[in-house]
Amino acid sequence: MANKRVMIVGGVAGGATCAARLRRMDENAEIIVLDRGPYVSFANCGLPYYVGNVIREESNLLLATPALFRDRFNIEVRTQNEVLAIDRAASSLSVRDLLTGRTYTESYDALVLSPGAAPICPPWPGIDLPGIFTLRTVPDSREIRNWIEEKKPRTAVVVGGGFIGLEMAENLAHREIAVTIVEMANQVMPPLDSEMAEYAKQQLESHGVALALGDAVAEFAHGAGNHIQVRTKSGSAYEADLVVLAIGVRPETNLARQAGLEIGERGGIRVDNQMRTSDPRVWAVGDAVEVRNRVTGQWELTPLAGPANRQGRIAADVICGRDAHFDGVLGTAVCGFFDFTVALTGATEKALRRAKMDDFQCIYLHPGHHVGYYPGAQPIHLKLIFRKSDGLVLGAQAAGAEGAERRIDIIANAIQMKATVFDLEEAELCYAPQYGAAKDPVNMAGMIAANMLRGDAEFAPWEEIQSSNEFLLDVREPAEFEAGSIPGSVNIPLGQLRARLGELPRSKEIWINCGVGQRAYYACRILVQNGLSARNLSGGYATYRVLHP
Ligand SMILES: Cc1cc2nc3c(=O)[nH]c(=O)nc-3n(C[C@H](O)[C@H](O)[C@H](O)COP(=O)(O)OP(=O)(O)OC[C@H]3O[C@@H](n4cnc5c(N)ncnc54)[C@H](O)[C@@H]3O)c2cc1C
């Protein structure tokens, strides 16, 4: 039998991984990678840091070259070769060599599409003004760097406060550029629940990044001097020497659409759980496809490097006859800026509501990233979401200066293994004073949730705090209470509670808060065992502050 001929469109995260895996699985296959860009296998994720001059050499972004693919893997890589069309009936591709302009045809036995996604670039008036950039490729990052070096910008507007927007804000700040982020949503980091995004907001503002939230760009115009004026729908205007558009990406589906491959409801290429498209000889992976979320079961676009790599590997295995499967995404992601980290996995509260999955409970906690007695403990703000009926872990979000991503990784794995909060309670995690605690924040989250499910500590609904008629009890010390408290709450410090039980009503529920939730739990146990009806406000006053910023 003739050797299999596999053509791969796109040679970065998904495509390059697929090619290398194919070779490991099939020494005889003919593997050709086509990419219209000048590089393959480059580090998109490193681009913001190249702009910020944290990564100093462009060559450090290039993880592999066509020569390496040839010598190490016997894979032919053709850069600056754009695939123009797929002829599925003839199993062939029409390709243009961008250097010579020559158009030619290539046949395939199997075709893998990994064309990625393109930055969204709306047709706003003035969008083509010099000094307005998007960031997707090495040349994009070079252009921004050159602009910084030549024009010495002092001000920048970053449009979009998601992952890339925040990374760009940090890196432009590194270059001593004053940054304003304009974000259409009322929060930064739209994938997070809004109260968890509040930590990111505070961190950005404390580092001098100006935020214009809940406002959308309407147009760009020439401003004073050589400035670009960024005008928003609310009527505000921001002068900037440099603008970076980071308002999301759109899957590259032109080839797939033109070839009549099925496109899904989120606008990505529809694939099965073996990354096969509606044509059994065509696979698609990476940012261009939509896949199911493991928790909500809904179709999602997840433009992240991890899924792209794993999907590329799975497509290669399937092409080589293996029974490999991609079982969906959790959307596990992390973003760091100004020595601060936000991370998430699984479903957020808003995703569950969108999916009409109402059987869930959220808890908040704010433990140190390691024990308090060892110097340097930093709080991790953690939100855990689990199924109320059986404790199945559904999602988690964390924010903090240290250790947030480690906890999210643990919980991500737990979700993937279909663990419950009782498993988190029992998780055996590494501990020494400088790393964690004998009861790690993940254990703590499991214990708090498990206490609730066992009926040992009920939670009061934060969303009803302002309308509720229940008795609000604050068990912190008076000095803490005076520094800020939930309106209408009554202060009885935990140490006095047993002696002052008579001051509490028996006709109402007592909703208890403290600093971060621990003393309120103790108080709750005292009250319940004394015949009162009591519930905790999860995460205490620390949670109240982000819910009511
Ligand atoms: C600035 C930035 C930072 C990021 N940071 C992170 C991060 O920290 N963590 C994370 O998980 N993810 C991050 N990502 C996302 C991650 O890079 C992508 O999810 C991943 O690269 C997707 O891989 P892919 O193979 O689908 O597409 P890509 O890596 O984009 O590769 C697609 C390739 O296909 C080529 N191509 C497209 N159409 C054609 C055609 N018709 N003919 C020939 N070639 C074609 C393109 O030129 C491109 O080189 C970041 C992305 C960017 C842009």
The ligand as an SDF file (V2000), in Angstrom:
LIG
                    3D

 53 58  0  0  0  0  0  0  0  0999 V2000
   -0.8040   37.0730   22.1860 C   0  0  0  0  0  0  0  0  0  0  0  0
   -1.3230   35.7130   22.5090 C   0  0  0  0  0  0  0  0  0  0  0  0
   -1.1120   35.1850   23.7680 C   0  0  0  0  0  0  0  0  0  0  0  0
   -1.6200   33.9380   24.0880 C   0  0  0  0  0  0  0  0  0  0  0  0
   -1.3810   33.4410   25.3470 N   0  0  0  0  0  0  0  0  0  0  0  0
   -1.8580   32.2140   25.6560 C   0  0  0  0  0  0  0  0  0  0  0  0
   -1.5950   31.6570   26.9260 C   0  0  0  0  0  0  0  0  0  0  0  0
   -0.8990   32.2520   27.7550 O   0  0  0  0  0  0  0  0  0  0  0  0
   -2.1070   30.4390   27.2020 N   0  0  0  0  0  0  0  0  0  0  0  0
   -2.8560   29.7290   26.2890 C   0  0  0  0  0  0  0  0  0  0  0  0
   -3.2890   28.6190   26.5790 O   0  0  0  0  0  0  0  0  0  0  0  0
   -3.0960   30.2420   25.0710 N   0  0  0  0  0  0  0  0  0  0  0  0
   -2.6200   31.4570   24.7310 C   0  0  0  0  0  0  0  0  0  0  0  0
   -2.8590   31.9590   23.4850 N   0  0  0  0  0  0  0  0  0  0  0  0
   -3.6780   31.1710   22.5470 C   0  0  0  0  0  0  0  0  0  0  0  0
   -2.8710   30.1250   21.8170 C   0  0  0  0  0  0  0  0  0  0  0  0
   -1.7470   30.7090   21.2490 O   0  0  0  0  0  0  0  0  0  0  0  0
   -3.7620   29.4990   20.7500 C   0  0  0  0  0  0  0  0  0  0  0  0
   -4.8450   28.8880   21.3910 O   0  0  0  0  0  0  0  0  0  0  0  0
   -3.0360   28.4540   19.9320 C   0  0  0  0  0  0  0  0  0  0  0  0
   -1.9130   28.9940   19.2910 O   0  0  0  0  0  0  0  0  0  0  0  0
   -3.9870   27.8870   18.8690 C   0  0  0  0  0  0  0  0  0  0  0  0
   -3.3200   27.0060   18.0500 O   0  0  0  0  0  0  0  0  0  0  0  0
   -3.8110   26.7470   16.5650 P   0  0  0  0  0  0  0  0  0  0  0  0
   -2.8960   25.7260   15.9960 O   0  0  0  0  0  0  0  0  0  0  0  0
   -5.2610   26.4970   16.5620 O   0  0  0  0  0  0  0  0  0  0  0  0
   -3.6200   28.1410   15.8220 O   0  0  0  0  0  0  0  0  0  0  0  0
   -2.3460   29.0590   15.6420 P   0  0  0  0  0  0  0  0  0  0  0  0
   -1.3360   28.7540   16.6730 O   0  0  0  0  0  0  0  0  0  0  0  0
   -2.8290   30.4530   15.5400 O   0  0  0  0  0  0  0  0  0  0  0  0
   -1.7740   28.6170   14.2330 O   0  0  0  0  0  0  0  0  0  0  0  0
   -2.5180   28.7940   13.0660 C   0  0  0  0  0  0  0  0  0  0  0  0
   -1.5810   28.9240   11.8950 C   0  0  0  0  0  0  0  0  0  0  0  0
   -2.3090   28.6450   10.7270 O   0  0  0  0  0  0  0  0  0  0  0  0
   -1.8770   29.4910    9.6970 C   0  0  0  0  0  0  0  0  0  0  0  0
   -2.9330   29.5490    8.6750 N   0  0  0  0  0  0  0  0  0  0  0  0
   -4.2070   29.9970    8.8250 C   0  0  0  0  0  0  0  0  0  0  0  0
   -4.8800   29.8950    7.6550 N   0  0  0  0  0  0  0  0  0  0  0  0
   -4.0230   29.3660    6.7550 C   0  0  0  0  0  0  0  0  0  0  0  0
   -4.1340   29.0250    5.3880 C   0  0  0  0  0  0  0  0  0  0  0  0
   -5.2630   29.2030    4.7140 N   0  0  0  0  0  0  0  0  0  0  0  0
   -3.0530   28.5240    4.7730 N   0  0  0  0  0  0  0  0  0  0  0  0
   -1.9030   28.3350    5.4440 C   0  0  0  0  0  0  0  0  0  0  0  0
   -1.7420   28.6490    6.7300 N   0  0  0  0  0  0  0  0  0  0  0  0
   -2.7920   29.1470    7.3990 C   0  0  0  0  0  0  0  0  0  0  0  0
   -1.6270   30.7950   10.3920 C   0  0  0  0  0  0  0  0  0  0  0  0
   -0.7210   31.5790    9.6510 O   0  0  0  0  0  0  0  0  0  0  0  0
   -1.0320   30.3230   11.7170 C   0  0  0  0  0  0  0  0  0  0  0  0
    0.3750   30.3110   11.6510 O   0  0  0  0  0  0  0  0  0  0  0  0
   -2.3460   33.2070   23.1260 C   0  0  0  0  0  0  0  0  0  0  0  0
   -2.5420   33.7210   21.8530 C   0  0  0  0  0  0  0  0  0  0  0  0
   -2.0320   34.9680   21.5380 C   0  0  0  0  0  0  0  0  0  0  0  0
   -2.2440   35.5160   20.1620 C   0  0  0  0  0  0  0  0  0  0  0  0
  1  2  1  0
  2  3  1  0
  2 52  2  0
  3  4  2  0
  4  5  1  0
  4 50  1  0
  5  6  2  0
  6  7  1  0
  6 13  1  0
  7  8  2  0
  7  9  1  0
  9 10  1  0
 10 11  2  0
 10 12  1  0
 12 13  2  0
 13 14  1  0
 14 15  1  0
 14 50  1  0
 15 16  1  0
 16 17  1  0
 16 18  1  0
 18 19  1  0
 18 20  1  0
 20 21  1  0
 20 22  1  0
 22 23  1  0
 23 24  1  0
 24 25  2  0
 24 26  1  0
 24 27  1  0
 27 28  1  0
 28 29  2  0
 28 30  1  0
 28 31  1  0
 31 32  1  0
 32 33  1  0
 33 34  1  0
 33 48  1  0
 34 35  1  0
 35 36  1  0
 35 46  1  0
 36 37  1  0
 36 45  1  0
 37 38  2  0
 38 39  1  0
 39 40  1  0
 39 45  2  0
 40 41  1  0
 40 42  2  0
 42 43  1  0
 43 44  2  0
 44 45  1  0
 46 47  1  0
 46 48  1  0
 48 49  1  0
 50 51  2  0
 51 52  1  0
 52 53  1  0
M  END
$$$$
